[in-house]
Amino acid sequence: MGLKVNTIISLENDEQYVILNETIYGGIKYFLVMGVDKNKDVIPNDVAIIEEIIDGQDVYVDKVTDPELIIILTRILKAQM
């Protein structure tokens, strides 16, 4: 089972993000996320795009760092909102 929009995910480093939107590009699922603090309040300047990686029953995420891919995904995600 993968990630879902409007849920909060916790990373191994204890950072938490709320999933705002999702898209599939090149057969890979990507999510627009915004950081949340310990009180579950959003952190407006902590925005990222993450890639979902499913390995059997485990779900992992990887932050997208390729500038060209970020531009493409940002356009797609904005058009969906």
Backbone torsions as a table, in degrees:
resi	resn	phi	psi	omega
1	MET	NA	130.6	-175.9
2	GLY	-93.3	-168.8	-179.8
3	LEU	-78.3	156.3	-178.8
4	LYS	-133.6	147.1	177.1
5	VAL	-62.0	147.8	179.3
6	ASN	69.2	24.1	173.3
7	THR	-117.2	159.7	177.8
8	ILE	-104.0	131.2	177.1
9	ILE	-111.2	147.7	177.1
10	SER	-115.5	129.1	178.6
11	LEU	-90.4	166.0	-179.3
12	GLU	-59.9	-27.3	-180.0
13	ASN	-87.3	13.9	177.8
14	ASP	73.6	4.2	173.0
15	GLU	-72.4	145.3	178.6
16	GLN	-123.9	144.4	-179.6
17	TYR	-136.9	145.7	171.5
18	VAL	-99.4	135.8	-179.3
19	ILE	-86.0	119.9	-175.6
20	LEU	-95.7	-36.2	-174.5
21	ASN	-158.5	160.8	178.6
22	GLU	-140.4	156.0	174.5
23	THR	-153.3	160.9	174.3
24	ILE	-115.6	128.1	180.0
25	TYR	-137.7	124.9	-179.6
26	GLY	62.9	29.2	179.5
27	GLY	78.9	6.9	-179.5
28	ILE	-116.9	138.8	179.8
29	LYS	-89.9	129.9	178.9
30	TYR	-121.5	151.7	-179.1
31	PHE	-130.5	140.3	169.5
32	LEU	-90.2	124.0	-176.5
33	VAL	-127.4	155.8	175.8
34	MET	-131.8	136.1	-178.7
35	GLY	-64.3	150.5	173.5
36	VAL	-128.9	149.0	179.9
37	ASP	-90.8	-174.2	-176.8
38	LYS	-60.6	-27.0	179.3
39	ASN	-89.0	7.6	-179.1
40	LYS	68.8	20.4	174.1
41	ASP	-87.1	139.0	-178.6
42	VAL	-70.0	149.0	176.4
43	ILE	-108.9	98.6	-169.9
44	PRO	-57.7	-28.1	-178.0
45	ASN	-95.0	9.4	178.5
46	ASP	-112.4	77.0	-177.4
47	VAL	-115.1	140.2	179.8
48	ALA	-150.5	165.8	171.4
49	ILE	-116.3	130.2	-179.3
50	ILE	-121.6	153.0	177.3
51	GLU	-103.2	136.4	177.3
52	GLU	-89.1	131.3	177.3
53	ILE	-123.4	117.5	179.6
54	ILE	-106.9	124.2	-179.8
55	ASP	-125.2	93.4	-175.6
56	GLY	67.6	-120.2	178.8
57	GLN	-90.2	-8.7	-176.1
58	ASP	-92.5	143.0	176.9
59	VAL	-118.8	127.3	178.8
60	TYR	-121.4	161.5	174.2
61	VAL	-130.2	152.8	177.5
62	ASP	-136.9	129.2	-179.9
63	LYS	-70.6	133.5	178.4
64	VAL	-77.0	126.2	-178.4
65	THR	-120.1	-12.2	179.4
66	ASP	-69.1	114.9	-175.8
67	PRO	-57.2	-39.7	-179.7
68	GLU	-67.3	-40.8	178.1
69	LEU	-66.6	-38.1	177.8
70	ILE	-60.5	-42.5	179.4
71	ILE	-62.5	-46.7	-180.0
72	ILE	-61.4	-49.7	-177.6
73	LEU	-66.1	-36.4	177.6
74	THR	-61.4	-43.6	178.1
75	ARG	-60.8	-45.7	-179.0
76	ILE	-64.2	-47.8	-177.3
77	LEU	-64.8	-39.3	178.3
78	LYS	-65.4	-38.8	-179.0
79	ALA	-65.7	-25.5	-178.5
80	GLN	-83.0	-15.7	-176.1
81	MET	-83.3	NA	NA
